């Protein structure tokens, strides 16, 4: 199996990459903020902790809101729930459950993984893979990439940042899966993966994830691997794919600052979304909803 190595990406470069992908990222003092929805922001690296009193948000965040992880000893009013592979150096193939381990071994017999270093090769070979992925999932985000010219423009932007690690999984000479990751400061960020139906049948996504975790285990700068925010679909959804492979739900205390009018609207008109914003998990939301319901029945 190939050796995985990253060139470290500074936070400034990562901010530039996110902007190139169409994300709205602004810097205030030492913090880069990402706009998640109009007038609402979180730090670009949401797992980073900051002293609550020293944080200044983007001006637009004062109109809507912002949220950030605080130091463990500080007072908090919410939580940020994230999917993180912690302690990467403890990982080996043997730490996987037996069935998942067999899947990785099976995929390794059929597929070869190597870096996709040439943008022309990526444009030609990765576009059909993306189309297969889109047809299977109907994934709406950046759906314009179905168009070959739009995909080529995206590829040019992707390759403007040489510290992106872009891997391709091949069966013979045919590309069937692509993963993009990066090492930002001390964290491996698993940005994306898309694949064909054939790659799914041969468990290639798990094979690529294994290679990245194996690379992180051997990377002295990598302290964790960040997969993304918790998606509120429980262990039967997308998150479950990572949970059964050793990923942890890391819940960090956070400061949530909302414009009073925005908070009033969310609490009254979108109560479940408000509770999710505060970091309440499904069981907590269900318990609160049950407690809020008036009791019915005949009086004695």
C-alpha positions, 0 to 999 in steps of 0.5 A: 500500500502507498505511503500517505504524506501531506505538506502542511497547509497554513490557516491562511492558505486554507482560508484562501482555498475555502474562498476559492470554493465559493465559501464566504470567509472573513478574518477578524484579528486572529480568527478566520470566520466562515459564514454558514448561512446569512449573518451566521458564522463559526470559525473556519476551524470549529474545533479550535478553542478561544477565550470568550472575552477576546473574540470579536466576530464579523460585523455581519455576525452581530446582526445574526449570530456567531458561535465558537468553542471556548476554553474548557474552564469557561462558561458556555451556553451551547455545544459544538458537536464534531466528528473527529478521529482522535489519537491518530497514532494509535490506529492500525488496520488491526484496530478495525472490527474484523468485517471492516478489516476484511473489506479493506484487504479485499479492496486493496487486492482490486484497486491501486491508489496513487496521487492525482498530481496532474490537473488534466488527468483529473479533468478527464478521469474524475468527471465521470466518477463525479457523475456516477456519484451524483446520479447515485446520491442526487447530491445537490451541493455544487451540482453545476459540476455535472457540466464538464466545463464547470467541473474543469473550472473547479479542477483548476481551482483545486489544483491552485493549492498544491498542499491538497492531497488528491488521491485516486483509486484505480482498477486497472487504468480506470479511475473509480474514486477520488479523495481530497484531504489536507493537513491544516496546522495539526489537523488532517481535514478529510474534505471530500470523497466521491466514487463510482458504484463499482468502487462502493461494491468493493468497499473502496471508500473504507480503503481510502479512509484507512490509508488516510488514517494510516498516513495520519498515524505516521505523521508527527504533525497530525494530532487528529482527523476532522471529518465534519460537524455532526449531521443529526441523522443518528447512527443510521445516517452518514455519520454512522459510516465513521462511528463504526470505524472508530470516529468519535462524537466530540462535543465541545463547550461553545459560546452562542451569540445571537441577535435577540430578534434572531433568537426570538424567531428561532425559539418560537418558529424553528424550535428544533433548529434552535436546539440543534444550534445549541448542540442538543442531540436527538434524544435531548430534543425528543425529551424536551419536546415530550416535556413541553407537550400538555398532558391529556387524559380525564381528571380523576 
